[in-house]
């Protein structure tokens, strides 16, 4: 990808969300097929994906399909058949995790290395580039400096997450859900145990931190770092959220489109697709689903990364309760932003999230459905913004491609020329008797008005020029015929010239950065093992999903550290010494040993060995 062309990449849980994302300005969308995606609840038929491609391609936007689970031997040929069907449907690239696919007979389709491949180091990303990947989706834990280092050592396209839910463990390296209940994240079935409550105990059994959501991170928001990330080498900005609803997609995509456009304009860079989107609301990510926001580790390690009290959406902070009546409460800074139908939430006296709906608002008094636990000093959040959501539902996002039209003479008639913002051109010739108009200004105005009537097309005309020898009287039906015909031709030219890529995997023997692969290599099929052996790996441990006993093995590795978050960082001499081993205990009594690697600033979690 040209470094001066930047992509905004949006999630599509289904075709409706995908079309909404495109309408709101996404340069590309990623969507799951009906099998083998890392979100098994967000599957779509090939037919629906083909329809999404048709919509996206009008704007030169792209559609990527997530086929990013690890596969069994029996599933590999099924996956290949699906990939061929998706290729025929017109998708622009495939996001994969399982390298066994590279040993199969794939169509010439660009491959994107899923973040599940733990793309965190220059040597790993350089290897992916050398074996034929077009793009690598970088690990979420990387800092700006680490991203820049990868860029210095590679020329592959680099994609990074900028918004949405964060996995607390290294992507593709978390086996906690599989270890607890057999639901593997690498197989698309993560049960999200990181969002559950845990207590932290020391080696004596003392409770250091009672029940809290110790592994539940806030949502990522890097909207203030877009320019910095471009400088570091990112060419695709990814929004997480294939399980989010359409209102969320509409809001967040519109927000990032506006933020990114400002950056691109300042740098004289371009986006990777065509057209400009207009929405009839002011985007604000705090007004749809969010757990609070963090910039995670993009700049430096800091506290307040986790949402310790709840994994649920808090929405927007609204203020503190200043007064309580029999059936109402008042809030600072005031009630003017509330309305009937809003949903509010707050933490009760036991620090549990609870909430209610608003029945009515009168001046500064807010009348909720329930008054239980509402007390002076309570912090109130709005997690259902009734009016804003209505705005999103009514929103008619419009995306139009800018064109210019020019009318010329021919010996026997007229030519209408059309040129779009991407440099595509078309023209239509009309044989017609040319009769100079008696009222030139009125005739010119009529010509311009009729030619600009682009209505339900995907185009808007910013400029009409009449460069004929005289201003002619041209009947409206003739002008309409010329306009419709030249637009039809322009659409065909755009499709013919639409940028596209093919990429055949060339089998080679470039060395993999490691000689040994542990279970964290996620090798589940023979073809994946063959791939790594061809690239010099001498010892391969199978994936946990093969039935491997992972007692004594790390089921999660994370750059997030519970001790740091709680103020017990072992690098801080003022922190108390905690007796080993540290243990996480979940609500079902299951226990997990926590070990820290302070030199590398990592936390590892192990299943406590059974007695």
C-alpha angles and dihedrals in degrees: 000000000000107000089230093059115078128192130214106205120198134190122248116194088177140356093273092055090044093053090046090053092050091047090052092053109272112158090207140001132209120214138174125241121222092275143028100025124134088241104054091184091060101064127143137189121253088242092058091046090051090053090050089052090054091054095043096046093059086071095037087251118146136232121214122189122215111224092155109139125104112257138217122232090258092051097052097079090043089052092049091053089051091049091053090051090049091049090053088049090061106254116165101217143353125233110213141171103182112083089196085084090066088065092055132083100267127174117250095276128142113254125215119200108233119232083242085079088069096239097192109127136056094238093053094048091045089054091052089052092050094052093052111272114145096203142013124212103218126229113266092232096068123117125220089258092052092049090050090050091054089049091053091056100041142040097202118119111269123213126185137184114249104170142025142035119357126217106224092211127059106280111257090012099079118101100162095109091047092047094050102043111353095259105132123206088204088058094049097257107099111162090203099235086169088075093058129095121267137177120219115223132181126225093276092055094254113149108240094178122011123221109327138139091263096167099040112107127202118248121278119250117175096159091125092054101056096108092044091050092051089053089050091055107267115145100172126050114201129205115204120221122099088148094050123101127254094259090059092049092048093049100043097040091050090049094052092042090058094044094047094045089058091053094046093048092051091051096038089238125144136226120241097243138050135254137036125259127219123195128185098223138061109253117231121168092201090067096063131046114327139140092210119283137271134176085215111199100334093114108010143332113274141153129260094062095125133071093222098174101048142000090209129098114277096183119198125349108244105177143265129303108255101177138015126205131180095279104001144051135205127219139202123263088025146269101265093106094054128087140174110285096035118133118220132189137190141164115266128217090282092051092250119139114248135158152174142202127258115244098185144340123221116185103303096343121101116201111202129192090243130024098192114131094001105133139157110284096026112140109232125209126186109224096169113046101192100190094041092050089049088053090052092048092050094042114121101196110200124201118191134178114223117237138175124216127203128185117212136180126247126186091259105023144327140310123211111203123196128192127180134208091265095057097259117145137196135167139193127205122212123194105218142145107256112224116179111236120246091215104042099182093049092046092049091050091050092050092051093045094050095045092051092055094106093146114166095006121109091249139086123193116226097176137027118187126189108204099166124127089251138005104263133203103246119179115239092241090058092048090049091050091051093047095048093045097048091046090051090052092046091053089053092048091049091053091048092050098039109133112248139163136215122193126184115198110240111207111227139153103240106154121260111232092247134050095205130047121202125200085281089075086076095221107170103155139046094246092058089050090050090051094054094044090053087054094053104268108146103186126037126185113201123246119269088246088068089071095268113163106243097185105136092017126110111261092188135022119189142175086213111088124203091205093054091047091052094046096254099113108160090217088065108085090205093061116102119251109253118210114244140274100047112206136197113210119195127208091268092055096254113148131215127187116231119209126179130210100202095180091060094030092236135139123210127196123203133187106251107248113256115246 
